[in-house]
């Protein structure tokens, strides 16, 4: 549960608006 939340935060901090499209696909799989 917490893992998914952390991944979302890391995604925003790491990529931000760069590869949000690519990460969005991965996040959708985890969500």
CHARMM-style PDB file with segment names, atoms N, HN, CA, C and O in Angstrom:
ATOM      1  N   UNK     1       0.842  -1.199   0.000  1.00  0.00      PROA
ATOM      2  CA  UNK     1       0.000   0.000   0.000  1.00  0.00      PROA
ATOM      3  C   UNK     1       0.881   1.255   0.000  1.00  0.00      PROA
ATOM      4  O   UNK     1       0.741   2.135  -0.849  1.00  0.00      PROA
ATOM      5  N   UNK     2       1.769   1.307   0.954  1.00  0.00      PROA
ATOM      6  HN  UNK     2       1.883   0.592   1.644  1.00  0.00      PROA
ATOM      7  CA  UNK     2       2.647   2.476   1.032  1.00  0.00      PROA
ATOM      8  C   UNK     2       3.576   2.524  -0.178  1.00  0.00      PROA
ATOM      9  O   UNK     2       3.958   3.601  -0.637  1.00  0.00      PROA
ATOM     10  N   UNK     3       3.931   1.355  -0.685  1.00  0.00      PROA
ATOM     11  HN  UNK     3       3.621   0.480  -0.312  1.00  0.00      PROA
ATOM     12  CA  UNK     3       4.852   1.288  -1.820  1.00  0.00      PROA
ATOM     13  C   UNK     3       4.299   2.077  -3.007  1.00  0.00      PROA
ATOM     14  O   UNK     3       5.015   2.849  -3.644  1.00  0.00      PROA
ATOM     15  N   UNK     4       3.027   1.871  -3.287  1.00  0.00      PROA
ATOM     16  HN  UNK     4       2.445   1.244  -2.769  1.00  0.00      PROA
ATOM     17  CA  UNK     4       2.416   2.556  -4.429  1.00  0.00      PROA
ATOM     18  C   UNK     4       2.460   4.059  -4.223  1.00  0.00      PROA
ATOM     19  O   UNK     4       2.748   4.813  -5.153  1.00  0.00      PROA
ATOM     20  N   UNK     5       2.175   4.491  -3.007  1.00  0.00      PROA
ATOM     21  HN  UNK     5       1.941   3.879  -2.252  1.00  0.00      PROA
ATOM     22  CA  UNK     5       2.171   5.927  -2.716  1.00  0.00      PROA
ATOM     23  C   UNK     5       3.567   6.512  -2.901  1.00  0.00      PROA
ATOM     24  O   UNK     5       3.734   7.593  -3.467  1.00  0.00      PROA
ATOM     25  N   UNK     6       4.560   5.782  -2.416  1.00  0.00      PROA
ATOM     26  HN  UNK     6       4.425   4.904  -1.957  1.00  0.00      PROA
ATOM     27  CA  UNK     6       5.943   6.257  -2.546  1.00  0.00      PROA
ATOM     28  C   UNK     6       6.335   6.336  -4.019  1.00  0.00      PROA
ATOM     29  O   UNK     6       7.000   7.283  -4.439  1.00  0.00      PROA
ATOM     30  N   UNK     7       5.927   5.354  -4.790  1.00  0.00      PROA
ATOM     31  HN  UNK     7       5.387   4.585  -4.450  1.00  0.00      PROA
ATOM     32  CA  UNK     7       6.256   5.335  -6.212  1.00  0.00      PROA
ATOM     33  C   UNK     7       5.676   6.565  -6.898  1.00  0.00      PROA
ATOM     34  O   UNK     7       6.328   7.178  -7.744  1.00  0.00      PROA
ATOM     35  N   UNK     8       4.459   6.920  -6.535  1.00  0.00      PROA
ATOM     36  HN  UNK     8       3.929   6.422  -5.848  1.00  0.00      PROA
ATOM     37  CA  UNK     8       3.830   8.102  -7.131  1.00  0.00      PROA
ATOM     38  C   UNK     8       4.635   9.350  -6.810  1.00  0.00      PROA
ATOM     39  O   UNK     8       4.876  10.188  -7.679  1.00  0.00      PROA
ATOM     40  N   UNK     9       5.048   9.467  -5.560  1.00  0.00      PROA
ATOM     41  HN  UNK     9       4.852   8.786  -4.854  1.00  0.00      PROA
ATOM     42  CA  UNK     9       5.817  10.649  -5.145  1.00  0.00      PROA
ATOM     43  C   UNK     9       7.150  10.686  -5.892  1.00  0.00      PROA
ATOM     44  O   UNK     9       7.542  11.719  -6.436  1.00  0.00      PROA
ATOM     45  N   UNK    10       7.836   9.549  -5.909  1.00  0.00      PROA
ATOM     46  HN  UNK    10       7.517   8.711  -5.467  1.00  0.00      PROA
ATOM     47  CA  UNK    10       9.123   9.489  -6.603  1.00  0.00      PROA
ATOM     48  C   UNK    10       8.952   9.839  -8.065  1.00  0.00      PROA
ATOM     49  O   UNK    10       9.793  10.521  -8.651  1.00  0.00      PROA
ATOM     50  N   UNK    11       7.867   9.376  -8.651  1.00  0.00      PROA
ATOM     51  HN  UNK    11       7.184   8.823  -8.175  1.00  0.00      PROA
ATOM     52  CA  UNK    11       7.602   9.665 -10.060  1.00  0.00      PROA
ATOM     53  C   UNK    11       7.500  11.161 -10.292  1.00  0.00      PROA
ATOM     54  O   UNK    11       8.027  11.672 -11.280  1.00  0.00      PROA
ATOM     55  N   UNK    12       6.828  11.868  -9.397  1.00  0.00      PROA
ATOM     56  HN  UNK    12       6.399  11.453  -8.594  1.00  0.00      PROA
ATOM     57  CA  UNK    12       6.657  13.316  -9.559  1.00  0.00      PROA
ATOM     58  C   UNK    12       7.973  14.038  -9.290  1.00  0.00      PROA
ATOM     59  O   UNK    12       8.314  14.991  -9.991  1.00  0.00      PROA
ATOM     60  N   UNK    13       8.709  13.590  -8.282  1.00  0.00      PROA
ATOM     61  HN  UNK    13       8.431  12.816  -7.713  1.00  0.00      PROA
ATOM     62  CA  UNK    13       9.966  14.255  -7.934  1.00  0.00      PROA
ATOM     63  C   UNK    13      11.056  13.923  -8.947  1.00  0.00      PROA
ATOM     64  O   UNK    13      11.821  14.796  -9.357  1.00  0.00      PROA
ATOM     65  N   UNK    14      11.117  12.657  -9.346  1.00  0.00      PROA
ATOM     66  HN  UNK    14      10.495  11.948  -9.013  1.00  0.00      PROA
ATOM     67  CA  UNK    14      12.159  12.220 -10.271  1.00  0.00      PROA
ATOM     68  C   UNK    14      11.966  12.791 -11.666  1.00  0.00      PROA
ATOM     69  O   UNK    14      12.796  13.558 -12.154  1.00  0.00      PROA
ATOM     70  N   UNK    15      10.862  12.412 -12.304  1.00  0.00      PROA
ATOM     71  HN  UNK    15      10.187  11.790 -11.907  1.00  0.00      PROA
ATOM     72  CA  UNK    15      10.636  12.825 -13.685  1.00  0.00      PROA
ATOM     73  C   UNK    15       9.894  14.153 -13.764  1.00  0.00      PROA
ATOM     74  O   UNK    15      10.241  15.018 -14.569  1.00  0.00      PROA
ATOM     75  N   UNK    16       8.876  14.311 -12.929  1.00  0.00      PROA
ATOM     76  HN  UNK    16       8.595  13.609 -12.275  1.00  0.00      PROA
ATOM     77  CA  UNK    16       8.134  15.564 -12.971  1.00  0.00      PROA
ATOM     78  C   UNK    16       7.320  15.653 -14.257  1.00  0.00      PROA
ATOM     79  O   UNK    16       6.321  14.950 -14.413  1.00  0.00      PROA
ATOM     80  N   UNK    17       7.744  16.512 -15.175  1.00  0.00      PROA
ATOM     81  HN  UNK    17       8.556  17.083 -15.049  1.00  0.00      PROA
ATOM     82  CA  UNK    17       6.995  16.676 -16.431  1.00  0.00      PROA
ATOM     83  C   UNK    17       7.821  16.212 -17.619  1.00  0.00      PROA
ATOM     84  O   UNK    17       7.553  16.585 -18.761  1.00  0.00      PROA
ATOM     85  N   UNK    18       8.832  15.390 -17.336  1.00  0.00      PROA
ATOM     86  HN  UNK    18       9.050  15.088 -16.408  1.00  0.00      PROA
ATOM     87  CA  UNK    18       9.709  14.951 -18.426  1.00  0.00      PROA
ATOM     88  C   UNK    18       9.143  13.685 -19.068  1.00  0.00      PROA
ATOM     89  O   UNK    18       8.606  13.717 -20.174  1.00  0.00      PROA
ATOM     90  N   UNK    19       9.278  12.581 -18.352  1.00  0.00      PROA
ATOM     91  HN  UNK    19       9.715  12.555 -17.453  1.00  0.00      PROA
ATOM     92  CA  UNK    19       8.769  11.314 -18.909  1.00  0.00      PROA
ATOM     93  C   UNK    19       7.511  10.892 -18.163  1.00  0.00      PROA
ATOM     94  O   UNK    19       7.317   9.710 -17.877  1.00  0.00      PROA
ATOM     95  N   UNK    20       6.671  11.845 -17.854  1.00  0.00      PROA
ATOM     96  HN  UNK    20       6.829  12.805 -18.085  1.00  0.00      PROA
ATOM     97  CA  UNK    20       5.443  11.527 -17.117  1.00  0.00      PROA
ATOM     98  C   UNK    20       4.593  10.545 -17.918  1.00  0.00      PROA
ATOM     99  O   UNK    20       3.872   9.726 -17.349  1.00  0.00      PROA
ATOM    100  N   UNK    21       4.685  10.636 -19.244  1.00  0.00      PROA
ATOM    101  HN  UNK    21       5.271  11.301 -19.706  1.00  0.00      PROA
ATOM    102  CA  UNK    21       3.890   9.736 -20.083  1.00  0.00      PROA
ATOM    103  C   UNK    21       4.332   8.290 -19.879  1.00  0.00      PROA
ATOM    104  O   UNK    21       3.501   7.394 -19.734  1.00  0.00      PROA
ATOM    105  N   UNK    22       5.630   8.074 -19.869  1.00  0.00      PROA
ATOM    106  HN  UNK    22       6.305   8.802 -19.986  1.00  0.00      PROA
ATOM    107  CA  UNK    22       6.152   6.716 -19.714  1.00  0.00      PROA
ATOM    108  C   UNK    22       5.850   6.197 -18.316  1.00  0.00      PROA
ATOM    109  O   UNK    22       5.395   5.066 -18.148  1.00  0.00      PROA
ATOM    110  N   UNK    23       6.104   7.026 -17.323  1.00  0.00      PROA
ATOM    111  HN  UNK    23       6.474   7.945 -17.459  1.00  0.00      PROA
ATOM    112  CA  UNK    23       5.852   6.597 -15.943  1.00  0.00      PROA
ATOM    113  C   UNK    23       4.363   6.405 -15.713  1.00  0.00      PROA
ATOM    114  O   UNK    23       3.958   5.525 -14.953  1.00  0.00      PROA
ATOM    115  N   UNK    24       3.553   7.217 -16.360  1.00  0.00      PROA
ATOM    116  HN  UNK    24       3.882   7.932 -16.977  1.00  0.00      PROA
ATOM    117  CA  UNK    24       2.101   7.093 -16.176  1.00  0.00      PROA
ATOM    118  C   UNK    24       1.663   5.678 -16.534  1.00  0.00      PROA
ATOM    119  O   UNK    24       0.840   5.086 -15.835  1.00  0.00      PROA
ATOM    120  N   UNK    25       2.200   5.142 -17.606  1.00  0.00      PROA
ATOM    121  HN  UNK    25       2.868   5.623 -18.174  1.00  0.00      PROA
ATOM    122  CA  UNK    25       1.830   3.780 -18.011  1.00  0.00      PROA
ATOM    123  C   UNK    25       2.227   2.784 -16.928  1.00  0.00      PROA
ATOM    124  O   UNK    25       1.452   1.892 -16.584  1.00  0.00      PROA
ATOM    125  N   UNK    26       3.434   2.939 -16.394  1.00  0.00      PROA
ATOM    126  HN  UNK    26       4.063   3.664 -16.674  1.00  0.00      PROA
ATOM    127  CA  UNK    26       3.893   2.019 -15.353  1.00  0.00      PROA
ATOM    128  C   UNK    26       3.044   2.180 -14.099  1.00  0.00      PROA
ATOM    129  O   UNK    26       2.669   1.195 -13.463  1.00  0.00      PROA
ATOM    130  N   UNK    27       2.743   3.430 -13.748  1.00  0.00      PROA
ATOM    131  HN  UNK    27       3.048   4.230 -14.265  1.00  0.00      PROA
ATOM    132  CA  UNK    27       1.933   3.670 -12.553  1.00  0.00      PROA
ATOM    133  C   UNK    27       0.560   3.053 -12.716  1.00  0.00      PROA
ATOM    134  O   UNK    27       0.017   2.491 -11.766  1.00  0.00      PROA
ATOM    135  N   UNK    28      -0.002   3.149 -13.892  1.00  0.00      PROA
ATOM    136  HN  UNK    28       0.439   3.606 -14.664  1.00  0.00      PROA
ATOM    137  CA  UNK    28      -1.332   2.577 -14.110  1.00  0.00      PROA
ATOM    138  C   UNK    28      -1.312   1.085 -13.816  1.00  0.00      PROA
ATOM    139  O   UNK    28      -2.282   0.540 -13.290  1.00  0.00      PROA
ATOM    140  N   UNK    29      -0.224   0.432 -14.150  1.00  0.00      PROA
ATOM    141  HN  UNK    29       0.564   0.875 -14.578  1.00  0.00      PROA
ATOM    142  CA  UNK    29      -0.129  -1.014 -13.895  1.00  0.00      PROA
ATOM    143  C   UNK    29      -0.100  -1.269 -12.388  1.00  0.00      PROA
ATOM    144  O   UNK    29      -0.707  -2.223 -11.901  1.00  0.00      PROA
ATOM    145  N   UNK    30       0.614  -0.406 -11.653  1.00  0.00      PROA
ATOM    146  HN  UNK    30       1.108   0.369 -12.048  1.00  0.00      PROA
ATOM    147  CA  UNK    30       0.730  -0.609 -10.200  1.00  0.00      PROA
ATOM    148  C   UNK    30      -0.527  -0.151  -9.477  1.00  0.00      PROA
ATOM    149  O   UNK    30      -0.891  -0.712  -8.444  1.00  0.00      PROA
ATOM    150  N   UNK    31      -1.196   0.872 -10.019  1.00  0.00      PROA
ATOM    151  HN  UNK    31      -0.900   1.328 -10.859  1.00  0.00      PROA
ATOM    152  CA  UNK    31      -2.395   1.400  -9.350  1.00  0.00      PROA
ATOM    153  C   UNK    31      -3.467   0.324  -9.367  1.00  0.00      PROA
ATOM    154  OT1 UNK    31      -4.567   0.541  -8.859  1.00  0.00      PROA
TER     155      UNK     31
END
